[in-house]
Amino acid sequence: MKILVCVKRVIDYNVRVQINRQGDGVITDGVKMSVNPFDEIAVEEALQIRDRGDADEIVAVSIGTSASQQQLRTALAMGADRAILVESDDEIQPLAAARVFHKLVEKEQPGLVFLGKQAIDDDSNQTGQMLAALWQRPQATSASSFELNGETARVTREVDAGLEIIDIDLPAVVTVDLRLNEPRFVKMPDIMKAKRKPLETIALSELGIDAPPALETKNYEPPPQRQAGIMVETVDELIAALRDRGVL
């Protein structure tokens, strides 16, 4: 079985995001970029499935500028067999991304497609669901546990009411949550080996997809600064302070 894993280039989660002077975007020049953390977990899950002998090949795919090759090389260093970059300088929103991945699915014919449940830059949580709809295959989102059983898979999802367990037929789309696994540490020899693994580049225009942004962001602004808290001596003072603020 072949597994396709979707990877996105984002600002590293340890970096404090800053808005540019024009207020129409965030500063990325000189900023550390990394694999979206949820996507890194998706890569790790695919690797564990292959390590158990239940998959033959793992293909990491991404959409973006040539700089996204860095994140694909990270996936290759983790253990993916090869990578595909759909190159575009334009903004790619969730539906356009789903259409691109659908084209790659038609080409590669995987038995499973893994994605992070969301990207930490836009938090859309839409691409996996849209891909499943375009592909007309089952989906399981926000997976915290995954068990492969031949032609089916059992997925545990964390929902508001507790845990939900669903069985899905393969091929299928699965988006993963934080508690699914702990991504492996990439060693220097693996990074060197990744440089020799195949990385195919495809222009977005070659896929025949027209991907203009469906949504336009007019401006960005930082969240308001948090106000300093106050110390109270007794429960009565706490209740009085909450009443003054209109909480009670």
N, C-alpha and C positions, 0 to 999 in steps of 0.2 A: 504494500500500500504506500502511496505517496501522500505526504502531508505538506500543504501550503501554509506558510506562516507569514502574516502581514506585519510589517515593521514600519514605524514612523519615526522620523527625526524630530526631536523636540528639545527645547531648552532644558538642561539638566535640572532635576527636581531640587537640587541643593542651591541653585542660583536664585537670587532675589530678582524677580522680573521688574524691569523699569520701563516706563512709557517714554517714547521719544519726544523731542521738543514740539513737534508738529501735532502731537496728540492723535495721530492716525495709525499707530502701531507700537510695537515694543522694540527695544534695542536688542539686536542680535549680533552686531559686530563685536568681535572679541569675546563673545559669550560662549561658555562651554555648552556643547550640544551632545545629546545622548540618545540612546534608544528609549522610546516611551516605556516606562517601567512595566506597565501591563503587557506590552508586547514582548518584553524580555521574559516574562513569566510564560507567555504563550510559546516562545521558542524553547524554553526549558521543558515544558510539558511534551512538546513534540519529540525532543531528544530522549526523554525518559521512555516514551512509547517505542522509539526505535531501539533503545538499549535493551528493552524487553523482547525484542524480536518481532514486534507487531507492525513495524513499518520498514520500508526499504530505502526511502529517500525523503529528505526534508529540503524544501525549496523556500528560501526567504525572499519575499517580494516587498518592494517599496515604491512610492511615488514621490517625486521631488526633483530638486536640482542635482547636479553631479555630486554635490557635497554629501548627499544621502548615501553615497557609496561607503562612507565611513561607518555608518550604522549597519549597513549590510555586511561589511567586513567583520563587525562585532558579532553578528549572528553566525557568520561563517566560522569565526574563532571559537564560538561556543560549541559548534559541531555541525551546523547546517552543511549540506552537501554542495549546494550551489545557490546562486542568488540572481534575481532579476530586478532591474531598476527601470521603471517607466519614467523617463525624464521629462520634466516640465518646469518652467520658470513661473507658471501661473499658480494662483491659489487654488487648491483642490479641496472642495467641500465634500461632506459625507456621501451624497448621492453620486457625485462624479467619481469619488474613490471606489464606491461599490461597483460602478459600471466598469471601471478599469480592472478591478479584481475579478469581476465576472468574465471579462475577456481572457484573463490569465487562467481562470478555472477551466474555461472551454478549451484552452490550448493544452494545459497540463493534465487535466482529468484527475484531480486528487481525490482520495477517499475521505479526507478531512481538511477543513480550513480552520485554522486557529487565528484569532485576533485578540488583542487586549479589549476589555469591555469598553474602554474609552481612552482617548488621548488626553494627557494632562494639560495640553495647551488650549483646547477648545471645549473639552468635557462633553462632547456631543452625544456619545453613546448611541450612535445610529448606524454606523457603517456595516457592522456585522448583520444587523437585522435587515438592512436594505439588500445586502448581498444575498442573503438567504431567500428573500422575496424574488430577486431577479433570477436566481438559480433554480427556484422552485424546489428547494430541498429543506429538510428540517433544520431547526436552529435550537441552540441552548445557550442562554446568555448568563453572564456573571457566574461562571462555574467556579465553585470552591473545592470540588472533588470530581475526578473524571476516571471512569472505568470502562475499558474497551472489552467488548464481548463479541468477538467475531464480526458479524455484519451489523451489530448494534452497539450503542454506548449508553452507559448510565451516568447521568450528570446530577450532581447535587448543587443546588442553588441556594444562596442566602437571601431570604425575602423577609419582609417586615414581620410576618407571623412566625418565622423560624426557618426551618429548612424545607426545601421542596426538592423531591427526587423525581426525575423524569427519564424515560427511556426513549432514545431516538434511533431511527434507522440511518445507516450510512449510504451514500455520502451526506455530510452535514456540515453546518457552520457552528463553531463553538467560540464564544467570547469568554475570556477568563478574568477572574477576580484575584485580589492580592493573596488570599490564603491558600491558593491552589498548590504552590510550591515555593521553593527558595532557589532562584537562579544560581547556577554554578559560577565559580570564580574563573575568569579567563586567564590562563598562564601565558607567559611570553612565547614559548614554543608554539602554542596554538595560534597566537597572533601571526607569527611568521608563516605557519602553514596556511592560514587563511588567505594570504597574499597570492597563493598559487591556485586557489580554488576558483572555478569559473564564475564570473559575474557578467551577465548579459545586460546590455543597455538597449532599451527600446524607446523611441520617441513617442510621445503621447499621440501625435498625429497619425502614426502608423497603425494605431488601434481603431481609427475612425470614430473617435469619441469627441463630441463637441462638449466641452466642460466649462462654460462660463459660470461665474459665481451666481448662485441663486439668491444669496443674501449679501447685502452690502453693509459693512460696519462703518458708521459715520465718524465715530470718535471713540477714543479710549480715555479712561480716567481712573486713577488709583482709588482704592476703597478709602473711606474716611478714617482718619487716625483714631485709634481707640483712646477713650478718655481714661484718665487715672482713676483707680478705685478709691474707696474710702474705707477706713477701719471703724468698726463699731464695737462697743464694749459688751452690750447685752442683746438678747433676742428682741426685747422691746424696741431698742434703737434700730435694729435691722428691719423690723416690721414697719416702723415709722418711716424709715428711709425708702422702703419699697412703696409705701403709700404715697409719699411725696412725688415719686417718679411715675405714679400711675400704674404700677405693676399689680398692686393689690387693690 
